[in-house]
Amino acid sequence: MVDRSASAELATLKSVAAYWELQTRSGKYLPEESSKYVTERQLLMVQQKQIFSLDQTQIVFRVCVKPPSKLVLVQKLLGYLQKLGIESGVDLVR
């Protein structure tokens, strides 16, 4: 369950776009705003640290000649987080 008694800063936000902008400006690395993942519920859970989200400082972009598919990357990330007992908020079944 998402705790909606967040800070006054969150109380003034009126849209998912505003929540997304707040999270990205505070250093979170999130999918594009138009992604199906980006919902008010997911963003609140990221803000409240109920689900895992990378920080922009943790991301290093490198050139890859033959990059793996997104599915393979997500599966590897989920496997890593599962070993650590961290909730990702990603559901591959849907």
N, C-alpha and C positions, 0 to 999 in steps of 0.2 A: 504494500500500500504506500502511496506517495504522500509524504507529509506536506500539506499545502500551507503550513504556517511558516513559510520561508521569510526571508528578509524583506524589509520595506521596498528595497530595490526591485525584487521580483513582483511585488504586489502592484507596481505601477506599469508593468509590462502587459500589453493587451493582445499580443499575437504570438504565434509560434515563431514567426520571423524575428521578433524582438528577443524571445528566449534564445534562439539560435545565435543571434548576433552577440548577446551578452556572454554566452558560453565561449564563442570563438575569440572574442576580445579578451576574455579572461585566460586564454591560453589553451583551451581544449581543442583537440584535433577531431573534427566531426565530419560526417558525410555532407555533401552539398545540401543546401536548404531544401531543395526540391525532392530529396530522397524520401522513400517510404518510411525509413527508420526515424526521420526527424518528426517527432510528434511532441506535444506538450508533456505527455507522461514520460517519454524517454528522456527528454531534456531535463525535466525536474529530477529524475532519478540520477542522471549524470551529475547535476549540480549538487545533489545531496550525497554523492558518492555511494549510491546503492548499487550502481553498475559501473563497470570499468570503462574508462575512456582514456586514450592516450593524450598526453600533453604535446603541444606543438614542438617543445624543446626535445622530445624523445624521437622525433621523426627525422630521418636522414634519407634524402632522395639520392639514388644512384642510378646510373645508366645500366640497364640489363638487356643484353642482346636477345635473350629468349625468356621473357618474363613468364612466371607461372600464371595460371588462370586465377581469377578472383576467388572462385570456389576453393581451390587448393590453398590459397593464402588464408581464407577465412577458416577452413578446417584446421590448419596448423595453429592459427591464433586461438581457436576454441580449445584445442587439445592442450596448449600451453596454459591457458587460463584455468582449465579444469584441474590440471595438476596442482595449481596454486589455490584452488578453491574460490576463485573469483567469478562472480556473475557477469556475463558479457552483455546480456540484453538482446543478443542475436539469436533468432530462431530460424534454422535452415529448413524446417518442415513446412512452414507456410509458403 
